[in-house]
Amino acid sequence: MTLARTREARRFLATLAGSLAILLWALLALFTTWAEGIPPFQLAFLCFSVATITGCGTLLLTGGATWRCLRQPWQAWLLGVSGLFGCYVFYFLALGNAPAVEASLLTYLWPLLTLLFSAALPGERLRWFHLSAVVLGLVGAGFLVTGTRGFDFDLCFALGYAAAIACALTWSIYSVMNRRFGRVPSQAVTGFCAGAACLGLLCHLLFESWVLPDRCQWGAVLLLGLGPVGLAFFVWDFGTKHGDIQALAALAYTAPLISTVVLILMGQGEASWHVALACALIVSGALMGSLNLLRRRSI
């Protein structure tokens, strides 16, 4: 009984850790607006470099033996690097080749896909309230990104739509497959960030010209690399490996909501009835998706 409670406590704490990633991703839009003007691949190189340097600093402080965490199977490296960098590339490819509203909504399919794919994991069971939760979250996210203008899918933006769907697929597959590498410590994400930084630099040299960031842009790079493109990946790794991945999928829809609220508070957005409605839908979905977790904690 004590062992079971210990496992549940670890699962709960891991889910809380994963939830921190969602909070950090809610700041992605704000920090990215501050970095406006930096080419996407250059921004990826800089942000992942900050994350790598921070991770290496942590490894140095915790002792030399922890560097062994980077000695992982090639499959773990392939999943980690391709998951982090692939999601980033597809996201900006989508925004660059399709209207932001439709592209954003398609990328927000990743929590739904994560929930569906998680049913194939050992010990996971898909329940009706999980599906209801992500549907509520998706509808709420739709209200947030569209406002009152609705959707306007045009086939001339097919490349952008395909990239947005690829982004959702990449991150959902990464999040679920990550559970298969539960023995790979989260410190190994330092190496994955380094790999993503190298790919970002390579793509930048091939396709872009260097832009010297100003003081505001450097600040944005630092904040992105420490938070949404840094710590968030480490805690998400721990959360998806050891926490309630289905609850995390439902909670993920709070990211666009918190992001919208932050933009409103910073004067870069407007409060309206559709934001309030989206808030009600997303919060309801998040609570419903966490039902299993809340029940366990009450026992």
C-alpha positions, 0 to 999 in steps of 0.5 A: 500500500505504501509503495502504491502511494509512493508511485501515485505521489511520484506520478502526481509530482511529475504531472505538476512538472509537466504542467509547468511546461504548459505555463512556460509555453503560454509565454511563447507568443509574448516573447516571440513578439519581442524577438520579431525581426530575427529569422526563424532558424537563427532564432532557433539556433540562439534559443536552443543554444541558451538552453544547452548552455543552461543545461550544461551549467546544471550538469557541471554543478551536479557533478561530473558523473551526471555527464553520463546521462548523455550516453543514450541509445541512438533511438533516444537521440533521434526522437529527442532532437527530431521532436524538439527541432522538427516541431519548431521548424514545422510551426514556423513553416506553417505560420509563414505559408498559411494565415496565422489563425488557421495555422494556429488552430491546426497546430493545437490539434497536438493535445487531441492527438497526444490523448488518442495516441496515449491509448496505445501506451502500457497502463493507459486507458482512454476514458470518455471524459478524456475525449470530452476534455480535449474536445472542449479544449479544442473548441475553446482554443478555436474561439481564442484564435479566431475571435469573431471572424471564423475560419477560412481554409483556402487550398492555396495555403495547403503547404502551410496547413500541411506543415501545421498538421505535421507540427501537431503530429511531430509533437504528439508522437514525441510526447507519447513515444517519450514514455518508451524511453522512461529510463533516459534521464531528463538531463539528456534533454541538454544534448537534444537541445544541442543537437537542435541548435546545430540543426538550426545553425545549419539551416540558418547558414543555408537559407537565411542571412544573419541579423544582429539582434538589438537589446530587446531581441537579445532579452527575448532570446534569453527569456525564450531559451531559459523558459519556453524553449529551455526549461519547458522541454526538461519538465515536459520530458519528465512529465510525459515519462512519469506523469499522467500524460492524458491529464497533461494533454487536456491541460495543454489547452490552457496554454493558449488561454494563459497566453491570451490573458498575458497579451491582454495584460501587456496591452497587446490584446483585447478582452471580449466575450469570446475570450470569456467563453473560451476561458470557460470551455478550456477550464472545464476541459482541463478539470474534466481531463484531470478527473482521474488524477484528482480522484486518485489524490482524494483517495 
